[in-house]
Amino acid sequence: MSMLFSPLVIRNVILKNRIAMSPMCQYSAKDGYANDWHLVHLGSRAVGGAGLIIAEATAVVPEGRITPGDLGLWSDDHIAGLTRITSFIHRHGNVAGIQLAHAGRKASCAVPWEGGEQLDTDHGGWQTVAPSAIPFKDGERKPLMLNDEGISRVITGFRDAADRALTAGFRVVEIHSAHGYLLHEFLSPLSNHRTDEYGGSFENRTRLLLQVVRAVRSVWPADNPLFVRISATDWVEDGWTPEESVRLAGLLKDAGADLVDCSSGGNVSHAKIPAGPGYQVPFAEAVRKAGIMTGAVGMITTADQAEAILSAEQADLIIMGRELLRNPYFALQSAKAMGETVRWPDQYLRAR
């Protein structure tokens, strides 16, 4: 059997293959509520055979949304719409996951097809927060520096959202600490200029993320996996580094994380990122050597490419984004091309 179509066991959850759908924002919710678009979007990838389907960055507090169209889990009222989705995914033999997020200083923006720029507070926007009062880019208003009360609200928000995710039926939760959003902002000295216990040293800059992981693990069952997405480098001098990511990985494992989803960049607008096929895979390989499972992401577009990454023990899971947008049935088609026998939905058997 190929590595790509071999099962992956994480705690008491079994993924039927090593293909995961990356959390990709759809900007299609209203007041945080999931709707038919989310059911069809996520459900079609489950029908298409990906072993793990991770719902998009889901805000743990209203001000943590990237845009007004983001999903939310800051209220019990959000649970019902998500339960409909997890039930569908699980009925088809796949595992439902969700990414919990707070956008920090990159919140309060228009949806991408309306320009994506920061929204004025008089036109649907809101006050953003961050570790320091430093805007993401020139021309944006300054975020409020989080005080102790605000930090406590963030930690509680992640914990309570994880509890609701469990009620909604998710079996994997991922904490978003990448792409320049709030938890990443605390990690990076480019965005964190604090002089208190949350700034300065590596230990201080990683404090909030570790507190969030522990808070989530306190309500997330021991049988269920906990992922953390990081940007393994800022791609900017004096920013967060791959070496710090490896060091962080051991701390995340001790705090209760099971897998590190290794992305990169996003914290400053001027970073020069050398994007190309598999360009982030070396980060997953380096972090994996710290003794924790990793997911490889970023311009992985073919089954052969994914198989090579797994066979070389560079990662344990292939987390695919744009390729699954282009082709929801990537897993079924790849299995056929590789000579693997996998279960197809009964409704689609005539096409196997």
C-alpha positions in Angstrom: 0.0 0.0 0.0 1.2 3.5 -0.7 2.0 5.8 2.2 -0.6 8.3 1.0 -3.4 5.8 1.3 -2.2 4.2 4.5 -4.2 5.0 7.7 -2.8 7.5 10.3 -3.7 7.0 13.9 -3.5 10.0 16.2 -4.7 9.3 19.7 -7.9 7.4 19.2 -8.8 8.9 15.9 -8.0 7.0 12.7 -7.7 8.9 9.4 -8.3 6.5 6.5 -5.6 8.2 4.4 -2.9 10.9 4.7 -4.8 13.5 2.7 -6.3 16.4 4.7 -8.2 19.4 3.5 -6.6 22.6 4.7 -8.8 25.1 6.4 -9.6 27.7 3.8 -11.7 30.8 4.5 -14.9 31.0 2.4 -16.0 34.4 3.7 -19.6 33.3 3.3 -21.0 33.3 6.8 -23.3 35.9 8.3 -22.8 36.7 12.0 -20.6 33.6 12.2 -23.3 31.1 11.2 -22.5 28.1 8.9 -24.9 27.8 5.9 -25.5 25.7 2.8 -22.3 26.9 1.2 -20.2 25.5 4.0 -22.1 22.2 3.9 -21.6 21.7 0.2 -18.0 23.0 0.2 -16.8 20.7 3.1 -19.1 17.9 2.2 -18.0 17.6 -1.4 -14.4 17.1 -0.2 -15.6 14.4 2.1 -17.4 12.7 -0.7 -14.2 13.1 -2.7 -12.3 10.9 -0.3 -10.0 13.2 1.8 -9.4 11.5 5.2 -9.6 14.7 7.2 -11.7 17.7 6.4 -10.7 20.8 8.4 -13.2 23.7 8.5 -11.9 27.2 7.9 -10.5 29.6 10.5 -13.4 30.0 12.9 -13.4 33.0 15.2 -13.4 32.4 18.9 -14.7 36.0 19.6 -16.5 38.4 17.2 -13.5 40.8 17.0 -11.3 37.9 16.0 -12.9 37.6 12.6 -10.8 38.4 9.5 -13.9 39.6 7.7 -17.6 39.9 8.6 -18.0 36.7 6.5 -16.0 34.4 8.8 -17.4 31.4 10.6 -17.7 31.8 14.4 -17.9 29.7 17.5 -18.3 32.4 20.2 -21.9 31.4 20.8 -23.8 28.2 21.5 -26.1 29.3 18.7 -23.4 28.5 16.1 -23.3 24.8 17.1 -26.4 23.6 15.2 -25.2 24.6 11.7 -21.8 23.0 12.3 -23.3 19.8 13.6 -25.1 19.4 10.3 -21.7 19.5 8.6 -19.8 17.1 10.9 -22.6 14.6 10.7 -22.4 14.5 6.9 -18.6 14.2 6.9 -18.6 11.4 9.4 -21.4 9.5 7.6 -19.0 9.2 4.7 -16.2 7.7 6.7 -14.0 10.8 7.1 -13.0 12.9 10.1 -14.2 16.4 10.7 -11.8 19.0 12.1 -12.0 22.7 12.7 -9.5 25.5 13.0 -10.0 27.9 15.8 -8.7 31.4 15.3 -8.3 35.0 16.3 -7.2 37.4 13.5 -5.6 40.0 15.8 -4.5 43.1 14.0 -5.4 41.5 10.6 -9.1 41.5 11.5 -11.9 43.8 10.4 -11.3 43.5 6.6 -13.5 43.4 3.6 -13.9 40.0 1.9 -11.2 39.4 -0.8 -13.5 39.9 -3.8 -14.4 43.3 -2.4 -10.8 44.4 -2.1 -9.8 42.9 1.2 -8.8 46.2 2.7 -9.3 47.1 6.4 -12.9 48.2 7.0 -13.5 51.6 8.6 -15.4 51.4 11.9 -18.2 53.5 10.3 -18.6 51.0 7.5 -18.9 47.6 9.1 -15.4 47.4 10.7 -14.4 47.2 14.3 -11.4 47.9 16.6 -8.7 45.4 16.3 -6.4 44.1 19.0 -2.8 42.9 19.0 0.2 42.3 21.3 1.4 45.8 20.5 -0.1 48.9 18.9 1.6 48.2 15.5 -0.6 48.1 12.4 -0.1 45.3 9.8 0.7 47.8 7.1 1.0 51.5 6.5 -2.3 53.3 6.4 -4.2 51.0 8.7 -5.4 52.2 12.1 -3.4 51.0 15.1 -4.7 48.0 17.0 -5.3 48.2 20.7 -2.5 46.6 22.8 -4.1 43.7 24.7 -4.1 44.2 28.5 -4.4 41.4 31.0 -8.1 41.3 30.8 -8.0 41.1 27.0 -5.5 38.3 27.1 -7.7 36.4 29.5 -10.6 36.9 27.1 -8.6 35.4 24.3 -7.6 32.3 26.3 -11.2 31.8 27.5 -12.5 32.3 23.9 -10.3 29.5 22.6 -11.2 27.2 25.4 -15.0 27.8 25.1 -14.9 27.5 21.3 -13.2 24.2 21.6 -15.9 23.0 24.0 -18.5 24.0 21.5 -16.6 22.3 18.7 -16.8 19.1 20.6 -20.5 19.5 21.1 -20.8 20.1 17.3 -19.2 16.8 16.6 -15.7 17.7 15.5 -13.0 15.2 16.3 -9.9 17.2 15.5 -9.3 20.8 16.5 -6.5 23.0 15.2 -5.3 26.2 16.9 -4.3 28.9 14.3 -1.0 30.4 15.3 0.2 31.3 11.8 -0.1 33.8 8.9 0.2 36.9 11.0 -2.9 36.3 13.1 -3.0 37.0 16.8 -1.1 34.1 18.3 1.6 34.4 15.6 1.7 38.1 16.3 2.7 37.3 19.9 5.4 34.8 18.7 7.2 37.2 16.4 9.4 40.1 17.6 8.4 42.0 14.5 4.8 42.4 15.9 5.4 41.9 19.6 7.2 44.8 21.3 5.9 44.2 24.8 8.0 44.5 27.9 5.8 42.4 30.2 5.6 38.6 30.7 4.3 38.2 27.1 7.1 40.0 25.3 10.9 40.0 24.8 12.3 36.5 25.4 11.4 33.4 23.5 9.7 32.1 26.7 7.6 35.2 27.0 6.6 35.4 23.3 5.5 31.8 23.3 3.6 32.1 26.6 0.1 32.9 25.2 0.1 30.2 22.6 1.1 27.6 25.2 -1.6 28.9 27.6 -4.2 28.6 24.8 -3.1 25.0 24.0 -3.4 24.0 27.6 -6.8 25.7 28.0 -8.1 23.9 24.9 -6.7 20.6 26.0 -8.4 21.1 29.4 -11.8 20.7 27.6 -10.7 18.7 24.6 -11.0 14.9 25.2 -7.8 12.9 25.7 -9.0 10.7 22.8 -9.1 13.5 20.3 -6.2 15.1 18.4 -5.1 18.7 18.8 -3.2 20.4 16.0 -1.4 23.7 16.0 -0.7 25.6 12.7 2.4 27.8 12.8 4.3 29.9 10.4 7.7 28.3 10.7 9.4 31.5 9.6 8.5 35.1 9.0 10.9 35.2 5.9 12.2 38.5 7.3 15.4 39.3 9.2 14.9 39.5 12.9 11.6 37.8 12.7 10.4 34.4 13.9 12.8 31.7 12.8 12.8 28.0 11.8 15.0 27.3 14.8 12.5 28.8 17.1 9.8 26.7 15.5 11.7 23.5 16.2 12.2 24.7 19.8 8.5 25.6 20.1 7.4 22.2 18.8 8.7 20.4 21.9 6.9 22.8 24.1 3.7 22.3 22.2 4.0 18.5 22.5 4.4 18.9 26.3 1.4 21.1 26.4 -0.8 18.5 24.7 -0.5 19.1 21.0 -0.2 16.1 18.7 0.7 17.6 15.3 2.2 20.8 14.0 0.8 22.1 10.7 3.9 23.8 9.2 3.1 26.9 7.1 5.1 30.1 6.8 4.9 33.9 6.4 2.0 36.3 6.7 3.1 38.5 9.6 4.5 41.4 7.6 3.4 42.8 4.3 6.9 43.2 2.8 8.2 39.6 3.3 9.8 38.0 0.2 8.5 34.5 0.1 10.2 32.0 -2.3 7.1 30.1 -3.1 7.3 27.0 -5.2 6.3 23.3 -5.2 6.9 21.9 -1.7 8.7 25.0 -0.5 7.5 24.6 3.1 8.2 20.9 3.4 11.6 21.3 4.9 10.0 23.1 7.8 7.7 20.1 8.4 10.7 17.8 8.2 12.8 19.9 10.7 9.9 20.2 13.2 9.2 16.5 12.9 12.7 15.7 14.1 11.7 17.4 17.4 9.5 14.4 18.1 6.1 15.5 17.1 3.9 14.7 14.0 3.8 17.3 11.3 1.6 18.2 8.4 3.2 19.4 5.1 1.4 22.2 3.3 2.0 24.6 0.4 1.9 23.9 -3.4 1.5 20.2 -3.1 -0.5 19.3 -6.1 0.1 15.7 -7.2 -0.2 12.3 -5.6 3.4 11.4 -6.5 4.7 14.6 -4.8 2.7 13.8 -1.7 3.9 10.2 -1.7 7.5 11.3 -2.0 7.1 13.6 1.1 5.6 10.8 3.2 8.1 8.2 2.0 11.0 10.4 2.9 9.6 10.8 6.4 9.4 14.6 6.0 5.8 14.7 7.3 3.0 12.5 8.5 0.1 14.2 6.9 -0.4 16.1 3.6 -2.6 19.1 4.1 -3.9 20.3 0.8 -5.5 23.6 0.0 -5.8 25.0 -3.5 -5.6 21.6 -5.3 -8.7 20.5 -3.4 -10.5 23.7 -4.4 -9.7 22.8 -8.0 -10.5 19.2 -7.6 -12.7 18.0 -4.8 -12.2 14.4 -5.9 -8.4 14.4 -5.8 -8.3 11.5 -3.3 -10.5 9.2 -5.3 -8.7 10.0 -8.6 -5.3 9.6 -7.0 -6.2 6.3 -5.5 -7.3 5.0 -8.9 -4.1 6.2 -10.6 -1.9 4.6 -7.9 -3.8 1.3 -8.1 -5.2 1.6 -4.6 -8.6 0.2 -3.7 -10.6 2.7 -1.7 -14.3 3.0 -0.9 -16.3 5.2 -3.2 -19.7 6.6 -2.2 -22.4 4.2 -3.3 -24.0 6.9 -5.4 -20.8 7.2 -7.5 -19.8 3.5 -7.9 -20.8 3.5 -11.6 -17.9 5.9 -12.2 -15.2 4.0 -10.4 
